[in-house]
Amino acid sequence: MSQEPLVDTVTTAEFLERAASRKPTPGGGGIAALVGAAAASMAEMALNFTAGNKRFAAVDQQAREHLSLVTSQRRRLQELVAADARGYGAVAAALKMPRDNAQQKSARKSAMNAAMREALEPPLEMVRSMAQIGRIIEEIAEYANPNLIGDVGVAAALLPGAARAAVLNVWANVSALDALERAAVVKEVTETLDGLDRACSRVASKIEDELCPKEEPADS
């Protein structure tokens, strides 16, 4: 029976207890997806308090478009928790294959390569999904309901770390690709992380500066 950690069927406490246990999933990939989804939910909440609000009628269409994108990516990141667990399961099954002779070793190697390719896809999609949110995070920060600006800052602070966590699972399986495929993935991932880091850092720093109390000079 499958024991995939579907985040919409267990409590947060149950999910984290399982992650902390001696069970293999959810592992780093599932945690990366969950943190990315949590980050997305904060940007999503800010947009929900902006779209449809008469005070922000001038940006309503933009807010609705961004809300649709962020919602879809948050839901996909939730789905990727289970997809990552399936990828791990395929690798684990291949590792258990016999290797007593040359034929078995060859079959095991082929199965491992195929499983690692499968396991690489969910974390790579996580990075792409978080990057889509990162590409609009600065725009959201500019027009979103200012009462929710701290939540946009939370999204900006969390997204790069979640993406980097997902990338560790890409690197763990990228050796299954041939040289050209591997080079393409490395280029895409490094450029994506760089862009996400820069965009989110600008937003997080700006919002932190806005929210942080300014020290009053001491009386002389």
C-alpha positions in Angstrom: 0.0 0.0 0.0 1.3 3.5 -0.9 2.3 5.7 2.0 2.8 8.9 0.1 2.7 12.0 2.3 -0.2 13.9 0.7 -0.2 17.2 2.5 -4.0 17.7 2.0 -4.9 14.5 3.9 -2.8 14.9 7.0 -2.3 17.6 9.6 0.9 19.7 9.6 2.0 18.0 12.8 1.5 14.5 11.3 3.4 15.5 8.2 6.3 16.8 10.2 6.4 13.9 12.6 6.6 11.6 9.5 9.4 13.7 8.0 11.3 13.5 11.3 10.9 9.8 11.6 13.0 6.9 10.2 10.6 6.7 7.3 12.2 7.8 4.0 9.4 10.1 2.8 8.7 12.9 3.0 12.3 13.8 2.6 14.1 16.9 1.5 12.2 17.2 -1.8 8.9 17.0 -0.1 9.9 19.5 2.5 11.2 21.9 -0.2 7.8 21.6 -2.0 5.9 22.2 1.2 7.9 25.3 2.1 7.6 26.6 -1.4 3.8 26.1 -1.2 3.7 27.9 2.1 5.6 30.8 0.6 3.2 30.9 -2.3 0.3 30.9 0.1 1.5 34.2 1.7 1.7 36.0 -1.7 -1.7 34.4 -2.5 -3.2 35.8 0.7 -1.9 39.3 0.0 -3.5 39.1 -3.5 -6.8 37.8 -2.1 -6.9 40.9 0.1 -6.2 43.1 -3.0 -8.3 41.6 -5.8 -11.9 42.6 -5.5 -11.1 45.3 -3.0 -12.5 48.7 -4.2 -9.5 50.5 -2.7 -7.3 48.7 -5.3 -9.6 48.9 -8.3 -6.9 50.4 -10.4 -4.8 47.1 -10.1 -7.7 44.7 -9.9 -7.1 43.0 -13.2 -3.4 42.6 -12.6 -4.1 41.3 -9.1 -6.5 38.7 -10.4 -4.1 37.5 -13.1 -1.3 37.2 -10.5 -3.6 35.5 -8.1 -4.5 32.9 -10.7 -0.8 32.2 -11.4 0.2 32.0 -7.7 -2.7 29.8 -6.8 -2.0 27.3 -9.6 1.7 27.1 -8.6 0.9 26.7 -4.9 -1.4 23.8 -5.7 1.2 22.2 -8.0 3.8 22.4 -5.3 1.5 20.6 -3.0 1.1 17.8 -5.6 4.9 17.6 -6.0 5.2 16.5 -2.4 3.7 13.1 -3.4 5.4 13.2 -6.8 8.8 13.5 -5.1 7.9 10.5 -2.8 7.1 8.4 -5.9 10.4 9.3 -7.4 12.3 8.2 -4.3 10.3 5.0 -4.3 11.4 4.2 -7.8 15.0 4.7 -6.9 14.7 2.7 -3.8 13.1 -0.2 -5.7 15.9 -0.1 -8.3 18.6 -0.2 -5.5 17.0 -3.5 -4.2 17.4 -5.2 -7.6 19.7 -8.2 -7.6 23.2 -7.9 -9.0 24.6 -11.4 -8.8 25.7 -11.6 -12.4 26.5 -9.4 -15.4 22.9 -9.6 -16.7 21.4 -8.6 -13.4 23.9 -5.8 -12.9 23.1 -4.4 -16.4 19.3 -4.5 -15.7 19.9 -2.9 -12.3 22.0 -0.1 -13.8 19.3 0.6 -16.5 16.6 0.6 -13.9 18.6 3.0 -11.6 19.2 5.4 -14.5 15.5 5.4 -15.4 14.5 5.9 -11.8 17.0 8.7 -11.2 15.6 10.5 -14.3 12.1 10.1 -12.9 13.2 11.3 -9.4 14.9 14.4 -10.9 11.7 15.8 -12.5 9.7 16.7 -9.3 12.4 18.9 -7.7 13.2 20.5 -11.1 9.6 21.3 -11.5 9.5 22.8 -8.0 12.3 25.2 -8.9 10.5 26.2 -12.1 7.2 26.7 -10.2 8.8 28.9 -7.5 10.6 30.8 -10.1 7.3 31.7 -11.8 6.2 33.3 -8.5 9.6 35.0 -8.1 9.2 36.7 -11.5 6.2 38.6 -10.3 7.0 39.0 -6.6 8.4 42.6 -7.1 5.2 43.6 -8.9 3.0 42.2 -6.2 5.0 44.0 -3.5 4.5 47.3 -5.3 0.7 47.2 -5.5 -0.6 44.7 -3.0 -2.7 45.8 0.0 -0.2 47.4 2.3 -1.7 45.7 5.3 -0.4 42.5 3.9 3.0 43.6 2.8 4.7 41.6 5.6 3.2 38.5 4.1 4.6 39.3 0.7 7.9 39.7 2.5 7.5 36.2 4.0 7.0 34.8 0.6 10.1 36.6 -0.7 12.2 35.4 2.2 11.2 31.7 1.9 11.1 31.1 -1.9 14.9 31.2 -2.5 15.7 28.8 0.3 12.9 26.4 -0.7 14.2 26.5 -4.3 17.8 25.8 -3.2 16.5 22.9 -1.1 14.8 21.4 -4.1 17.9 21.8 -6.2 19.8 19.6 -3.9 17.5 16.8 -5.0 18.2 17.7 -8.7 21.9 17.4 -8.1 21.5 14.1 -6.4 20.0 12.6 -9.6 21.5 14.6 -12.4 24.2 12.1 -13.1 21.6 9.9 -14.8 21.5 12.4 -17.7 23.9 12.4 -20.6 26.4 15.2 -20.8 24.4 17.6 -23.0 21.2 17.1 -20.9 23.2 17.5 -17.7 24.8 20.8 -18.9 21.4 22.1 -19.9 19.9 21.4 -16.5 22.8 22.9 -14.7 22.6 26.0 -16.8 18.9 26.4 -16.3 19.0 25.7 -12.6 21.9 28.1 -11.8 20.4 30.9 -13.9 16.9 30.4 -12.3 18.3 30.4 -8.8 20.3 33.5 -9.5 17.2 35.4 -10.8 15.1 34.2 -7.9 17.7 35.1 -5.4 18.0 38.6 -6.8 14.3 39.4 -7.1 13.3 38.0 -3.7 16.3 39.6 -2.0 15.3 43.0 -3.3 11.7 42.5 -2.1 12.6 41.1 1.3 15.1 43.7 2.0 12.8 46.6 1.0 9.9 45.2 3.1 12.2 44.6 6.1 13.4 48.1 5.9 9.9 49.5 5.7 8.7 47.4 8.7 11.7 47.6 10.9 11.3 50.3 13.6 13.8 53.1 13.2 15.9 53.8 16.3 15.3 57.2 17.7 18.4 59.1 18.7 19.1 59.0 22.4 18.6 62.2 24.3 22.0 63.9 25.0 
